[in-house]
Amino acid sequence: MVDKNAKIMDGAGPFFFEGNKIGILILHGGGGGSCADLKRLAEDLHKKGGYTISVPLLPGFGTKPEDLKNVTIEEWKSALDEETTILMDICDKIIVGGHSMGGILTIILAANYTLDAIFTISAPIGIQTFLFHLVPLFEIFKKYHAINSEQLKKETSGKWIGYNKIPLNIAKKIKKLMKDMKKSLHMVNCPTLLFQGRLDSEIKKKSMDYIFSNIATNYKKKIWLEQNSHPILNSPDHNQIVLETFNFINDICP
């Protein structure tokens, strides 16, 4: 369980942009970052389409690494149930999107709710990083993996906000979620837009193709982001993501 009284890091989120009756829930990834990764995307979609957009801070993120170590998958799912219900109460159309682990959670959510559409960015079916597969061994000796947060801040002009270390047990949680996502694909019938970075070396290359082939909906589209690696913050394909998502939403909610 996480410390519900823990102070949220400045700029980590959550973010909410009030708009029209088309509601969009956008979920951040699990790499130790925060809602800050998605703030620009949410802002630009809000400006372009006037949508009501919520970017919730998942339990365990944006506070302290110990919270991420102690958080459970059930806490994430419970938080998303609450966020979805809140958005459904104020909007007529509900669209959910997510980056990386947020994309996994998006698909799982779509299998359990009647959504108008979903979109995912770099949702993995597997992680390619060699060390990811050695986590069970490393956990015997240490509980956290260091992140060069200062370098990430420098590379993003101070926009990156997250931890300087992440618990190794996050890998087990992501593996479990990927397994749950694969089981959920045949239950997802809403329109779906998929993105994946052509230069992404962190997730399995066939991730987007696998999701596209196995998801139940017939209304689906996949787009390769030619200049993008895995991170979404300061994406070189940002404008393409915004435009494609905007056009997709307009097709679903004319």
KEZATI-848918 format. One line per field, with one value per atom (N, C-alpha, C): residue number from 1; residue in one letter; atom name; x, y, z. Coordinates in steps of 0.2 Angstrom, whole numbers, always signed. Each point is the difference from the previous one (the first is absolute). Example, Ala and Ser with C-alpha at 12.3 -4.5 7.8 and 13.67 -1.06 7.14 Angstrom:
<rs>
kolpa	1 1 1 2 2 2
vexmar	A A A S S S
zaba	N CA C N CA C
px	+66 -4 +4 -2 +4 -4
py	-28 +6 +6 +5 +6 +5
pz	+39 +0 +0 -4 +1 +3
</rs>
This chain:
<rs>
kolpa	1 1 1 2 2 2 3 3 3 4 4 4 5 5 5 6 6 6 7 7 7 8 8 8 9 9 9 10 10 10 11 11 11 12 12 12 13 13 13 14 14 14 15 15 15 16 16 16 17 17 17 18 18 18 19 19 19 20 20 20 21 21 21 22 22 22 23 23 23 24 24 24 25 25 25 26 26 26 27 27 27 28 28 28 29 29 29 30 30 30 31 31 31 32 32 32 33 33 33 34 34 34 35 35 35 36 36 36 37 37 37 38 38 38 39 39 39 40 40 40 41 41 41 42 42 42 43 43 43 44 44 44 45 45 45 46 46 46 47 47 47 48 48 48 49 49 49 50 50 50 51 51 51 52 52 52 53 53 53 54 54 54 55 55 55 56 56 56 57 57 57 58 58 58 59 59 59 60 60 60 61 61 61 62 62 62 63 63 63 64 64 64 65 65 65 66 66 66 67 67 67 68 68 68 69 69 69 70 70 70 71 71 71 72 72 72 73 73 73 74 74 74 75 75 75 76 76 76 77 77 77 78 78 78 79 79 79 80 80 80 81 81 81 82 82 82 83 83 83 84 84 84 85 85 85 86 86 86 87 87 87 88 88 88 89 89 89 90 90 90 91 91 91 92 92 92 93 93 93 94 94 94 95 95 95 96 96 96 97 97 97 98 98 98 99 99 99 100 100 100 101 101 101 102 102 102 103 103 103 104 104 104 105 105 105 106 106 106 107 107 107 108 108 108 109 109 109 110 110 110 111 111 111 112 112 112 113 113 113 114 114 114 115 115 115 116 116 116 117 117 117 118 118 118 119 119 119 120 120 120 121 121 121 122 122 122 123 123 123 124 124 124 125 125 125 126 126 126 127 127 127 128 128 128 129 129 129 130 130 130 131 131 131 132 132 132 133 133 133 134 134 134 135 135 135 136 136 136 137 137 137 138 138 138 139 139 139 140 140 140 141 141 141 142 142 142 143 143 143 144 144 144 145 145 145 146 146 146 147 147 147 148 148 148 149 149 149 150 150 150 151 151 151 152 152 152 153 153 153 154 154 154 155 155 155 156 156 156 157 157 157 158 158 158 159 159 159 160 160 160 161 161 161 162 162 162 163 163 163 164 164 164 165 165 165 166 166 166 167 167 167 168 168 168 169 169 169 170 170 170 171 171 171 172 172 172 173 173 173 174 174 174 175 175 175 176 176 176 177 177 177 178 178 178 179 179 179 180 180 180 181 181 181 182 182 182 183 183 183 184 184 184 185 185 185 186 186 186 187 187 187 188 188 188 189 189 189 190 190 190 191 191 191 192 192 192 193 193 193 194 194 194 195 195 195 196 196 196 197 197 197 198 198 198 199 199 199 200 200 200 201 201 201 202 202 202 203 203 203 204 204 204 205 205 205 206 206 206 207 207 207 208 208 208 209 209 209 210 210 210 211 211 211 212 212 212 213 213 213 214 214 214 215 215 215 216 216 216 217 217 217 218 218 218 219 219 219 220 220 220 221 221 221 222 222 222 223 223 223 224 224 224 225 225 225 226 226 226 227 227 227 228 228 228 229 229 229 230 230 230 231 231 231 232 232 232 233 233 233 234 234 234 235 235 235 236 236 236 237 237 237 238 238 238 239 239 239 240 240 240 241 241 241 242 242 242 243 243 243 244 244 244 245 245 245 246 246 246 247 247 247 248 248 248 249 249 249 250 250 250 251 251 251 252 252 252 253 253 253 254 254 254
vexmar	M M M V V V D D D K K K N N N A A A K K K I I I M M M D D D G G G A A A G G G P P P F F F F F F F F F E E E G G G N N N K K K I I I G G G I I I L L L I I I L L L H H H G G G G G G G G G G G G G G G S S S C C C A A A D D D L L L K K K R R R L L L A A A E E E D D D L L L H H H K K K K K K G G G G G G Y Y Y T T T I I I S S S V V V P P P L L L L L L P P P G G G F F F G G G T T T K K K P P P E E E D D D L L L K K K N N N V V V T T T I I I E E E E E E W W W K K K S S S A A A L L L D D D E E E E E E T T T T T T I I I L L L M M M D D D I I I C C C D D D K K K I I I I I I V V V G G G G G G H H H S S S M M M G G G G G G I I I L L L T T T I I I I I I L L L A A A A A A N N N Y Y Y T T T L L L D D D A A A I I I F F F T T T I I I S S S A A A P P P I I I G G G I I I Q Q Q T T T F F F L L L F F F H H H L L L V V V P P P L L L F F F E E E I I I F F F K K K K K K Y Y Y H H H A A A I I I N N N S S S E E E Q Q Q L L L K K K K K K E E E T T T S S S G G G K K K W W W I I I G G G Y Y Y N N N K K K I I I P P P L L L N N N I I I A A A K K K K K K I I I K K K K K K L L L M M M K K K D D D M M M K K K K K K S S S L L L H H H M M M V V V N N N C C C P P P T T T L L L L L L F F F Q Q Q G G G R R R L L L D D D S S S E E E I I I K K K K K K K K K S S S M M M D D D Y Y Y I I I F F F S S S N N N I I I A A A T T T N N N Y Y Y K K K K K K K K K I I I W W W L L L E E E Q Q Q N N N S S S H H H P P P I I I L L L N N N S S S P P P D D D H H H N N N Q Q Q I I I V V V L L L E E E T T T F F F N N N F F F I I I N N N D D D I I I C C C P P P
zaba	N CA C N CA C N CA C N CA C N CA C N CA C N CA C N CA C N CA C N CA C N CA C N CA C N CA C N CA C N CA C N CA C N CA C N CA C N CA C N CA C N CA C N CA C N CA C N CA C N CA C N CA C N CA C N CA C N CA C N CA C N CA C N CA C N CA C N CA C N CA C N CA C N CA C N CA C N CA C N CA C N CA C N CA C N CA C N CA C N CA C N CA C N CA C N CA C N CA C N CA C N CA C N CA C N CA C N CA C N CA C N CA C N CA C N CA C N CA C N CA C N CA C N CA C N CA C N CA C N CA C N CA C N CA C N CA C N CA C N CA C N CA C N CA C N CA C N CA C N CA C N CA C N CA C N CA C N CA C N CA C N CA C N CA C N CA C N CA C N CA C N CA C N CA C N CA C N CA C N CA C N CA C N CA C N CA C N CA C N CA C N CA C N CA C N CA C N CA C N CA C N CA C N CA C N CA C N CA C N CA C N CA C N CA C N CA C N CA C N CA C N CA C N CA C N CA C N CA C N CA C N CA C N CA C N CA C N CA C N CA C N CA C N CA C N CA C N CA C N CA C N CA C N CA C N CA C N CA C N CA C N CA C N CA C N CA C N CA C N CA C N CA C N CA C N CA C N CA C N CA C N CA C N CA C N CA C N CA C N CA C N CA C N CA C N CA C N CA C N CA C N CA C N CA C N CA C N CA C N CA C N CA C N CA C N CA C N CA C N CA C N CA C N CA C N CA C N CA C N CA C N CA C N CA C N CA C N CA C N CA C N CA C N CA C N CA C N CA C N CA C N CA C N CA C N CA C N CA C N CA C N CA C N CA C N CA C N CA C N CA C N CA C N CA C N CA C N CA C N CA C N CA C N CA C N CA C N CA C N CA C N CA C N CA C N CA C N CA C N CA C N CA C N CA C N CA C N CA C N CA C N CA C N CA C N CA C N CA C N CA C N CA C N CA C N CA C N CA C N CA C N CA C N CA C N CA C N CA C N CA C N CA C N CA C N CA C N CA C N CA C N CA C N CA C N CA C N CA C N CA C N CA C N CA C N CA C N CA C N CA C N CA C N CA C N CA C N CA C N CA C N CA C N CA C N CA C N CA C N CA C N CA C N CA C N CA C N CA C N CA C N CA C N CA C N CA C N CA C
px	+4 -4 +4 -2 +4 -2 +4 -1 -4 -7 -5 +1 +5 +1 +7 +3 +6 +0 +4 +0 +2 -4 +1 +6 +4 +6 -3 +3 -2 +0 -6 +0 -2 +0 -1 -8 -4 -7 -4 -6 -4 -2 -3 -2 -7 -4 -6 -2 -2 -2 -7 -4 -7 -2 -5 -2 -7 +0 -7 -2 -5 -3 +4 +5 +5 +5 +0 +5 +6 +6 +5 +4 +2 +4 +6 +6 +7 +4 +3 +4 +7 +4 +7 +3 +7 +3 +3 +4 +2 +7 +4 +7 +3 -4 +2 -1 -3 -2 -7 -4 -6 -4 -6 -4 +3 +6 +3 +2 +1 +2 -6 -6 -6 -3 +3 -3 -1 +6 +0 -6 +0 -5 -7 -1 -7 -2 +5 -1 -2 +4 -1 -6 -2 -6 -6 +0 -5 +0 +5 +0 -3 +2 -2 -8 -2 -7 -4 +2 -4 -3 +4 -2 +1 -4 +1 +5 +6 +5 +3 +0 +3 +6 +5 +6 +2 -3 +1 +7 +2 +6 -1 +3 -2 +3 -3 +3 +7 +4 +7 +5 -3 +5 -1 +6 +0 +0 +2 +0 +7 +1 +7 +0 +6 +2 -3 +0 -3 -8 -3 -7 -1 +5 -1 +2 +4 +2 -6 -4 -5 -7 +0 -7 -2 -6 -2 -4 +0 -4 -8 -2 -7 -1 +5 -1 +0 +4 -1 -6 -3 -6 -6 +0 -5 +0 +6 +1 -3 +1 -2 -8 -3 -7 -3 +3 -3 +1 +6 +1 -5 -1 -5 -7 -2 -7 -1 +6 -1 -1 +4 +0 -7 -2 -7 -6 +1 -5 -1 +6 +0 +0 +2 +0 -4 -2 -4 +4 +6 +4 +6 +3 +6 +5 +6 +5 +6 +4 +5 +6 +6 +6 +6 +5 +6 +7 +5 +7 +3 +3 +4 -5 +2 -4 -7 -1 -6 -4 +3 -3 -3 +4 -2 -7 +0 -5 -6 +1 -6 -3 +3 -3 -3 +2 -3 -6 +0 -6 -5 +2 -5 -4 +3 -3 -5 +0 -5 -5 +1 -5 -2 -6 -2 +3 +5 +4 -2 +1 -2 +6 +6 +6 +6 +6 +6 +6 +5 +7 +6 +5 +5 +7 +5 +6 +6 +3 +5 -2 -6 -2 +4 +3 +4 -3 +1 -2 +6 +6 +6 +5 +5 +5 +7 +4 +6 +6 +0 +5 +3 +6 +3 -1 +2 -1 -7 -5 -7 -1 +3 -1 +4 +5 +4 -2 -6 -2 -1 -3 +0 +6 +6 +6 +3 -1 +3 -4 -6 -4 +3 +4 +3 +5 +3 +6 -2 -5 -2 -8 -3 -7 -1 +5 -2 +6 -2 +4 +1 +6 +1 -2 -3 -2 +4 +3 +3 -5 -3 -6 +3 +6 +3 +1 +2 +2 -7 -5 -7 -3 +1 -2 +4 +6 +4 -2 -1 -2 -7 -4 -7 -1 +5 +0 -4 +1 -4 -7 -2 -7 -1 +5 -1 +0 -5 -1 -1 +5 -1 +5 +1 +4 +7 +5 +7 +2 -5 +0 -6 -1 -6 +1 -5 +0 +0 +4 +1 -6 -5 -6 -5 +1 -4 +0 +5 +1 -5 -1 -5 -7 -2 -6 -2 +5 -1 -1 +4 +0 -7 -3 -7 -5 +1 -5 +1 +5 +1 -4 +1 -4 -7 -3 -7 -2 +4 -2 -1 +4 +0 -7 -2 -6 -6 +1 -6 -1 +5 -1 -6 -2 -6 -7 +1 -6 -1 +5 +0 -3 -6 -4 +0 +2 +0 +5 -1 +5 +7 +5 +7 +5 +4 +6 +6 +5 +6 +6 +5 +6 +6 +5 +7 +5 +6 +6 +4 +2 +4 +7 +2 +7 -1 -6 +0 +3 +5 +4 -1 -5 -2 -5 -5 -5 +1 -4 +1 -3 +4 -1 -7 -3 -6 -6 +1 -5 -6 +0 -5 -4 +4 -3 -4 +3 -3 -7 +0 -6 -5 +2 -4 -4 +4 -2 -5 +1 -4 -6 +0 -5 -7 -6 -6 -3 +1 -3 +2 -5 +2 +2 -2 +2 +7 +5 +7 +4 +5 +6 +6 +6 +6 +5 +4 +4 +7 +5 +7 +2 +3 +3 +8 +1 +7 +6 -1 +6 +0 -5 -1 +3 +3 +3 -6 +2 -6 -3 +4 -3 -5 -5 -5 +1 +4 +1 +5 -1 +4 +0 -5 +0 +1 +5 +1 -6 -4 -6 -7 +1 -5 -6 +2 -6 -4 +4 -4 -4 +2 -4 -7 +1 -6 -4 +2 -4 -4 +4 -3 -6 +2 -5 -6 +1 -5 -5 +3 -4 -4 +3 -3 -6 +1 -6 -5 +2 -6 -4 +4 -4 -5 +2 -4 -5 +1 -4 -1 -3 -1 -4
py	-6 +6 +6 +5 +7 +4 +5 +5 +5 +0 +5 +7 +1 +7 +3 -4 +2 +6 +5 +6 -1 +2 +0 +4 -2 +4 +6 +6 +5 -1 +1 -1 -7 -5 -7 -1 +4 -1 -1 -2 -2 +7 -1 +6 -1 +6 -1 +7 -2 +6 +0 +5 +0 +2 -4 +1 -2 -3 -2 -7 -3 -6 -6 +1 -6 +0 -5 -1 -5 +2 -4 -1 -7 -2 -2 +3 -2 -2 -6 -3 -1 +2 +0 -7 +0 -6 -2 -6 -2 +0 +4 +1 +4 +3 +4 +7 +2 +7 +2 +4 +2 +3 +3 +4 +5 +2 +5 -2 -7 -3 +2 +0 +1 +7 +5 +6 +4 +0 +3 -3 -7 -3 +2 +0 +1 +8 +4 +7 +1 -3 +2 -4 -5 -3 +4 +2 +5 +6 +3 +6 -1 -6 -1 -3 -3 -3 +2 +4 +2 -5 -6 -5 +1 -4 +0 -6 +2 -5 -1 -6 -2 -4 +2 -4 -1 -6 -2 -2 +1 -2 -7 -5 -7 -1 -4 -1 -3 +3 -2 +4 +5 +4 +7 +4 +7 +2 -5 +2 -2 -7 -2 -8 -2 -7 -5 +1 -5 -2 +5 -1 -4 +1 -4 -7 -1 -7 -4 +4 -3 +0 +4 +0 -7 -1 -6 +1 -5 +1 +1 -3 +2 +7 +3 +7 +4 -2 +4 -1 -6 -1 +3 +0 +4 +7 +3 +7 +2 -5 +1 +0 -5 -1 +7 +3 +6 +6 +0 +6 -1 -6 -1 +2 -2 +1 +8 +3 +8 +3 -2 +2 -1 -6 -2 +4 +2 +5 +7 +2 +7 +0 -6 +0 -5 +1 -4 -5 +1 -5 -1 -6 -1 -4 +3 -3 +0 -6 -1 -1 +3 -1 -1 -3 -1 -1 +2 -2 -5 -5 -5 -4 -1 -3 +3 +6 +3 -2 -2 -4 -6 -4 -7 +1 +5 +1 +2 +4 +2 -6 -4 -6 -4 -1 -4 +4 +6 +4 -1 +0 +0 -7 -5 -7 +0 +5 +0 +6 +4 +6 +1 +3 +2 +7 +0 +6 +2 +6 +2 -1 +0 -1 +0 -3 +0 +1 +3 +0 -2 -3 -1 +2 +2 +2 -5 -4 -4 -5 -3 -5 -6 -3 -6 -7 -5 -7 -3 +3 -3 +6 -1 +5 -3 +4 -3 +1 +5 +1 -6 -2 -6 +0 +5 +0 -1 +2 -2 -7 -4 -7 -3 +4 -3 +3 +4 +3 -5 -6 -5 -1 +0 -2 +6 +6 +6 +2 -2 +2 -3 -5 -3 +5 +4 +4 +7 +3 +7 +0 +6 +1 +5 +4 +6 +0 +4 +1 +7 +3 +7 +3 +6 +4 +6 +2 +6 +6 +2 +5 +7 +1 +7 +0 -5 +0 +0 -3 +0 +7 +3 +7 +5 -1 +4 -1 -7 -1 +2 +1 +3 +7 +4 +7 +0 -5 +1 -3 -3 -2 -7 -4 -7 +1 -3 +0 -7 -3 -7 -2 -6 -3 -1 +0 -1 -7 -4 -7 -4 -6 -3 -7 -3 -6 -6 -5 -5 -4 +0 -4 +3 +6 +2 -4 -4 -4 -6 -2 -6 +3 +6 +2 +2 +2 +1 -6 -5 -7 -3 +1 -2 +4 +6 +4 -2 -1 -2 -7 -4 -6 +1 +4 +2 +3 +5 +3 -5 -4 -5 -4 -2 -3 +4 +7 +4 +2 -1 +3 -3 -6 -2 +3 +4 +3 +7 +3 +7 +1 +3 +1 +7 +5 +7 +2 +5 +3 +1 -2 +0 +3 +4 +3 -2 -2 -3 +4 +2 +3 -4 +0 -3 +4 +1 +4 -5 +2 -5 -1 +5 -1 -2 -3 -2 -7 +0 -6 -3 +3 -2 -5 +0 -5 -4 -6 -5 +4 -1 +3 -2 -6 -2 +2 +4 +2 +2 +6 +3 -5 -4 -4 -6 -2 -5 +2 +6 +3 +1 +3 +1 -7 -5 -6 -4 +1 -3 +3 +7 +4 -2 +0 -2 +5 +6 +5 +0 +1 +1 +7 +5 +7 +1 -1 +1 +2 +4 +3 +0 -1 +0 +5 +3 +5 +0 -1 +0 +7 +2 +7 -1 +3 -2 +3 +5 +4 -2 -4 +0 -7 +1 -6 -1 -2 -2 +6 +5 +6 +4 +2 +4 +8 +1 +7 +3 +6 +3 -5 -3 -5 +4 -2 +3 -1 -4 -1 +2 +5 +2 +3 +4 +3 -5 -5 -6 -3 -1 -4 +4 +7 +4 +0 +1 +1 -7 -6 -6 -2 +2 -1 +4 +6 +5 -2 -2 -3 -6 -4 -7 +2 +4 +2 +3 +5 +3 -5 -6 -5 -4 -1 -3 +4 +7 +4 +6 +0 +5 +6
pz	+0 +0 +0 -4 +0 +6 +1 +5 -3 +2 -3 +2 +5 +2 -2 -4 -3 -4 +0 -4 -7 -5 -7 -2 -4 -3 -4 +1 -4 -8 -3 -7 -2 +5 -2 -2 +1 -1 +6 -1 -6 -3 -7 -4 -2 +0 -3 -4 -6 -5 -1 +2 -1 -7 -3 -7 -2 -6 -2 +3 -3 +2 -2 -4 -2 +6 +4 +5 -2 +2 -2 +6 +2 +6 -3 +2 -3 +6 -1 +5 -1 +5 -1 +1 -2 +1 +7 +0 +6 +1 -3 +0 +5 +5 +5 -1 -6 -1 +3 -3 +3 -6 +3 -5 -4 +2 -4 -7 -1 -6 -5 +2 -4 +0 +3 +1 -7 -4 -6 -5 +0 -4 +2 +6 +3 -2 +1 -1 -7 -5 -7 -3 +3 -2 +2 +6 +3 -4 -2 -4 -7 -3 -7 +0 +5 -1 +6 +5 +5 +5 +0 +4 +7 +4 +7 +1 +3 +1 +7 +2 +7 -1 +4 +0 +7 +2 +7 +2 +6 +3 +3 -3 +3 +7 +4 +7 -1 +5 +0 -4 -4 -5 +3 -1 +1 +7 +5 +7 +2 +2 +2 -3 -1 -3 +4 +7 +4 -1 -3 -1 -6 -5 -6 +1 +5 +2 +4 +3 +4 -3 -6 -3 -3 -1 -3 -6 -4 -7 +2 +5 +2 +2 +3 +1 -6 -5 -7 -3 +0 -3 +3 +7 +4 -1 -1 -1 -7 -5 -7 +0 +4 +0 +2 +5 +3 -5 -3 -5 -6 -2 -6 +2 +6 +2 +1 +2 +1 -7 -5 -7 -3 +1 -2 +2 +6 +3 -3 -3 -3 -7 -3 -8 -3 -6 -4 -4 -2 -3 +4 +0 +4 -4 +0 -4 +5 +0 +4 -4 +2 -3 +5 -2 +4 -3 +4 -3 +4 -4 +3 +5 +7 +4 +0 -1 +0 -6 -5 -6 +2 +4 +2 +4 +5 +4 -4 -5 -5 -3 -2 -3 +5 +6 +5 +2 +1 +1 -5 -6 -6 +0 +3 +0 +6 +4 +6 +0 -5 +0 -8 +0 -7 -2 -3 -2 -7 -2 -7 -5 +3 -3 +4 -2 +4 -5 +3 -4 +5 -3 +4 -4 +4 -3 +3 -4 +3 +5 -1 +5 -1 +5 -2 +2 -4 +1 +4 +0 +3 +0 +5 +1 -3 -4 -3 +4 +5 +4 +3 -1 +3 +8 +3 +7 +3 -4 +2 +2 -4 +1 +6 +2 +6 +7 +0 +6 +6 -1 +5 +4 -4 +2 +4 -3 +3 +6 +1 +6 +6 -1 +6 +3 -4 +3 +1 -4 +0 -1 +2 -1 -5 -2 -4 -6 -5 -6 -1 +0 +0 -7 +0 -6 +0 -6 +0 -1 +5 -1 -2 +3 -2 -8 -3 -7 -4 +3 -4 +1 +5 +1 -5 -1 -4 -7 -2 -7 -2 +5 -2 +3 +1 +2 +6 +5 +6 +1 -6 +0 +3 +0 +3 +8 +3 +7 +2 +4 +2 +5 +1 +6 -3 +5 -1 +1 +2 +0 -1 -2 -1 +3 +3 +3 -5 +1 -5 -1 +6 -1 -4 -3 -5 -6 -2 -5 +0 +6 +1 -1 +2 -1 -7 -4 -7 -4 +2 -3 +1 +6 +2 -4 -1 -4 -7 -3 -7 -1 +5 -1 +0 +5 +0 -6 -3 -6 -6 -1 -5 +1 +6 +1 -1 +0 -1 -7 -4 -7 -4 +1 -3 +2 +6 +3 -2 -4 -1 -7 +0 -7 -2 +4 -2 -5 -4 -4 +3 -3 +3 -5 +3 -4 +4 -4 +3 -3 +4 -2 +3 -4 +3 -3 +4 -3 -4 -6 -4 +3 +4 +3 +7 +2 +7 +1 +4 +2 +7 +3 +7 +0 -5 +0 -6 +0 -6 -6 -5 -7 -2 +1 -3 +5 +5 +5 -4 -4 -3 -5 -3 -5 +3 +6 +4 +2 +3 +3 -6 -5 -6 -3 +0 -3 +5 +7 +4 +4 -1 +3 -4 +4 -3 -5 +1 -4 -8 -4 -7 -2 +5 -2 +4 -4 +3 -5 +3 -5 +4 -3 +3 -4 +4 -3 +3 -5 +2 +1 +6 +1 -2 -6 -3 +4 +4 +3 +8 +2 +7 +3 +6 +4 +5 +6 +4 +4 +2 +4 -4 +4 -3 +1 +6 +1 -5 -3 -5 -6 -2 -6 -6 -4 -7 -4 +1 -4 +4 +4 +4 -4 -5 -4 -4 -2 -3 +4 +6 +5 +2 +1 +1 -6 -6 -6 -1 +0 -1 +5 +6 +6 -1 -2 -1 -6 -5 -6 +2 +4 +2 +4 +5 +5 -5 -4 -4 -5 -2 -3 +4 +7 +4 +3 +1 +3 -4 -6 -5 +3
</rs>
